[in-house]
Amino acid sequence: MPLRYVEPAAEAYAFPLTVGQLLNGCLLSSRGNEIVYRDQVRLTYPQFRERLGRLASGLSGLGVEEGTTVAVMDWDSHRYLECYFAVPMMGAVIQTVNVRLPPAQVILTLARAEAEVLLVHRDFLPLAEAALPQLPRVKAVVLIADGAEMPLPGCAGVEYEALLAGASPGYAFRDFDENAVATTFFTTGTTGLPKQVSFTHRQLVLHTLANCGASGATRGRGFGVDDVYMPLTPMFHVHAWGVPYIATMLGLKQVYPGRYDPATILDLRAREGVTYSHCVPTILQMVLAAADGRGDDLSGWMMSIGGSALTASLCQEGRRRGMHITAGYGMSETCPTVSHARTFARDGLEGEAEVAALIVAGAPVPLVAARVLDAEGRELPADGRSQGELVLRAPWLTRCYVGDADASDALWHGGWLHTQDVAVIHPDGSIGIRDRLKDVIKSGGEWLCSVTMEGVIADLDEVGEVAVVGVPDAHWGERPVAVVVASAGQAVTAEHVNARLDRAIAAGELSRYARVGRVEVMEALPKTSVGKIDKKALRHALAVDAAA
Amino acid sequence: MPLRYVEPAAEAYAFPLTVGQLLNGCLLSSRGNEIVYRDQVRLTYPQFRERLGRLASGLSGLGVEEGTTVAVMDWDSHRYLECYFAVPMMGAVIQTVNVRLPPAQVILTLARAEAEVLLVHRDFLPLAEAALPQLPRVKAVVLIADGAEMPLPGCAGVEYEALLAGASPGYAFRDFDENAVATTFFTTGTTGLPKQVSFTHRQLVLHTLANCGASGATRGRGFGVDDVYMPLTPMFHVHAWGVPYIATMLGLKQVYPGRYDPATILDLRAREGVTYSHCVPTILQMVLAAADGRGDDLSGWMMSIGGSALTASLCQEGRRRGMHITAGYGMSETCPTVSHARTFARDGLEGEAEVAALIVAGAPVPLVAARVLDAEGRELPADGRSQGELVLRAPWLTRCYVGDADASDALWHGGWLHTQDVAVIHPDGSIGIRDRLKDVIKSGGEWLCSVTMEGVIADLDEVGEVAVVGVPDAHWGERPVAVVVASAGQAVTAEHVNARLDRAIAAGELSRYARVGRVEVMEALPKTSVGKIDKKALRHALAVDAAA
C-alpha cells in the first residue's frame, strides 16, 4: 500500500517554516521587554516589528525583491537583528559579511554571493568604497551612520534611519517556500579561500526550535523567558550562533553591544541586567581581565563557549567569579549548534568533575544524529574511547558549498556531513572532540590523537614546547614525530619521551601505538598568524627532511 | 527574481521530519534511564529501541506495511509507547482507540479508520470480539495479555510478547515523506458523531520540538532532563498531549501506570520519583483525595492541567500540598498543545495573583499564531477585554476532518482553525478562554459570556443553580434568559437578577448588554450524562416555549 495522506480543507493553512513565523508569539509575549543598542536605542517589540515593515518597504524601494542578496557590514546592533528578519522575510537573502577578512577576500565574498544592495556601517565605508568598482552588480548602498552627524558619502544613496523614516511600516510580507535560501556567508577556514554556505528558512526555524528546547536542559541554569540576552559572538559569524532568533522568538530583552569593547560590554551587562551571552574563549578571557581591573561582579552571568576548546582552567576562572560557563559545539557548516555541554542535578557533580562535564562538546541537540567513523567509513562504538571522524545529520546542516561541487560531495560523502573533527562519543551520549582530522596521526589502522600525546610529553621537565605530527611511513602509514623545544640547558631523547608515553599507554590514557618514531629538537616551533602551532608547516618541513 | 535555491550535494541528507528522528539522541542521552510499566516491566532505552525493531518485524509479518492502520486498545503502558513509535516509523498509521466510547461508536471508529490490525488488551477482548464481525478489513488481532497466563482467544493469532520474542530486532526502518499520516483518532465532541482527525510525521515532530522549548518556560519549574514523567491523560487521548514524544526525545525516565487507579498512581509516584504529569481536573481531584486518605507527600510534583478549565481553588489545593499546578490549552484538532500558562520570576507574583496567572490557557507555544475574531470574522484587539472566537495557526493543526469536507471547510474557514471557543487575548499575550462559542449569547453585536453572567447571578442568595442561555430575538439577534433553580422557599425575579447584573456592569465586569430578558424558574436543570448543565436542551425547551 502507499503511504497514507489526507485531503486538506480548501482553506487549511499550510504553515511554511519561514523566519517570519518566529515572530508569531513574540510581540505579545515580550511583555514590555526592550531591544537595546548600547546607550543609543531602546525599542519595544511592537516598535521593532514596525521597523521590520519599514526596512522591507525601504529595501523594496531600492530594488530588493525575492532572491536579491542584501549584504550587511555592521557591528552587533538592533539594525543587524532587523536585517536578520526583514531581509529573509522578503524572500531575499541576507549576506552577513565577515568584515575581519582581508579586504580582497571581503570583495571576493560580496562578488560571489552576488550582493546587490550593501548596508554599510560608517566604520566600513573605506572598505566598501574600495570594493565597489569591482562589484558591478551592486545597485544601492545604504549608509549606517550609527548616530553620527555626517554627510552622505558619494557611494551611498540614503542613510539607514532615513530609509526607515521615509518608508511605510505596512509592507505586505507574504508566505513562500520554506526551502528558499534565507542567509549566506563564507567559512573562514585556516586553509584555502573562504567557502560559501547558505541556510534556508526551514533550516533556521528548526535550528531555533531545537536549540531553544536544548538550552533549557542544563542543571540549575537554562536559557529561558527570564533571561536578558547579549551576543558576544559577532552577528556576521554563523548567525551569532542562532541565539538572536531564539531570543526574539521568546520575546526576551536583548542587548546589542555594537563594536566589542570591554568597558562597553561590562557597562551594558551591569546596567541592563544581562544574564546570557555566548563567545569564543578569547573574548571570555578579555571580559574576565577587564572585569578584574574594574572590580565588576559577574555573578549569575551565563556564558556559552564555542569556536575553540574551552579549557578547564578558563571554565574555573569564570566559575570563581560566579559565572555559569558551558561549552557547545558547531561550525559554519552546521548553522551552527549541534551540541551543548550539560549536567544533571541527580549526578551531583561538583568542582573538577562538574567542570570536566561542562567543557566537552556535550549532548547532541534534539534531532541531531552523531557518529564517529574510522578511516574506512565504518561506524565506531560510542564507548568514550574509539576515536573517529565526527559525522552528523540534522535538519539544519548546509547542503552544499555554493558553486563548489567537489567540496560539497566531500562534505556529504556517504550521506553524512563530515566535520573534519576527530571525536569520541561517550556512553552517556556526549561528544568529546579530540583533534582536527588533519592533525590526527593514522598509524597501523589506529588514529592517534596529537593533542593528547602532546599533553603527556609536555609533562617532562626537559620539554619546553612540543608538537606531535605524523610523517609518512611505508609500514605504518604514518608514524608520530615529536618536535620539541627543549627547556633551557636540557636534552630530550626519543627514549625518554617514549618511556613517558609508555607509562600513559600502561595507564590506558593512550593507544599502544602512541609512541614516537623520533624526536626533532628545534629552537622554536613555527606559529600561524593567530599564534597557533603551524602543524601544516611542520609536516611539510619533516616530509622535506625525509625526502632529502 | 525568483526565490533563491541551492543545488544540494548529491549525497546530502534531506532529513525528513519523521517520528523516528526523535530517537536520534535519546538512546545515548538517556544515561541509564528506564521506561517503567507498573511493577511489571523495566526497560532501558537500548532495550526499548530493540523492541521497536521486534514490534515492526512482528507487525510486518502480520501484513502491516506503509499505509496500514494499526489500532491499539490498551491502557497506558510501555507497549503503547512502543506503538507510538514503531507503527508510524514503518510508514503505517496508529489509531489510538478511545475505549471509553459506547461500543457501537468504537466499532464505527475502527471501521472508518480502516483498521487492519488490532492490538487488544485482555480487558477489551469482549469489545473487540463483538466488533470483529462488523470489521471485515481486520486481518490480524494481537492479544495483550499484560502478564496474565491465559489461553489465546479465538480471535487472536498471537500474544504481544510472543510476537516480539519471535521477531527480529533488525527491522530496516527507512526514510519517507514527512507529510505522510502517522496517527489518527476521533474527537469526542459532546454533540454528533465522533469526527476523525489525523496528524502527519512533520506535525508530530514540530509539536514535540515547539512544546519541548515551551515547557522550559515557567519560573522555577520547567520540564527538562532531570524530570521523571508519568502520563495521567490516557494515551488514546490526543497523543497523551504529546508528552511521551517529548519525554522519549529527551531520554527521560518514564513511568506508565496502566489502568488508572489512585493507589497504583500514588505508589508509582513515590517509588519511581515521578516529578511531571498531566491530567484533566477530575483526575487531579481524585489524586488529591486519595493522597489525603493515605497521607502521601505530593510536594515537588508538577502537574499540567487541560481538557477543561482549571479553577483557582483546585490549583490552590494542589499548591497547598507543594505541587506545581499550571494550565495549558489545546484540543483534539490541535495535536493538542497550543499554549501553556506561565509566570516570570521578575513579576514576583505570589499567592492569588500567581494562581490567577497559572490557571489561564496561557502563552502561545512558539510558532503558534492566535487571534480572536468577532462574529463577522474581523480581528479584535489583544486587550484582555474584547471577546471573540479564538482562531489558530500552527504547523501541527489537523488539516481536515477525514472524509467530511463540509466540517473541514468550516474548521478552516478563512485560513484559520476555528476552535469554537470564545476567548480574550491579554496584552501580555496570554489567552483567556471564556466560553464555548455555542453557549455564548450574541446580542446587539456583542458577545455575552454565559459563564460570567452565571457567576454573577449565582451570587444572589435566592438563586440555587443558574444557567444563562440565548434565545432568538427579532431586534437583538439573541437575548439572555436566566434559567434558575430557586433556593428553598425563595422567589427569583427578573428585576432582582438585573439589579445584580447592573452592579456588575457598573463595575466593568460585564458588557452593558448583559441583562436578562426574563427569568425562568425550574425545579431542576437538565444535565448531560457527565453531569454538565445541558444548555442545548435548555435552548431547545425555551425556543419551543417561545414558538408556542
Interface residues (C-beta under 8 A of the other chain):
Chain A: M1 P2 L3 R4 Y5 V6 E7 P8 A9 A10 E11 A12 Y13 F15 L17 Q21 L22 N24 G25 L27 L28 S29 S30 R31 E65 E66 G67 T68 T69 G91 V93 F176 D177 N179 A180 V181 S198 V205 L206 L209 A210 C212 G213 S215 G216 A217 R219 G222 G224 V225 D226 M249 L250 G251 R342 F344 A345 R346 A363 P364 V365 P366 L367 V368 A369 A382 R393 A394 P395 L397 R399 C400 V402 A405 S408 D409 L411 W412 H413 G414 G415 W416 L417 I425 P427 D428 G429 S430
Chain B: M1 P2 L3 R4 Y5 V6 E7 P8 A9 A10 E11 A12 Y13 F15 L17 Q21 L22 N24 G25 L27 L28 S29 S30 R31 E65 E66 G67 T68 T69 G91 V93 F176 D177 N179 A180 V181 S198 V205 L206 L209 A210 C212 G213 S215 G216 A217 R219 G222 G224 V225 D226 M249 L250 G251 R342 F344 A345 R346 A363 P364 V365 P366 L367 V368 A369 A382 R393 A394 P395 L397 R399 C400 V402 A405 S408 D409 L411 W412 H413 G414 G415 W416 L417 I425 P427 D428 G429
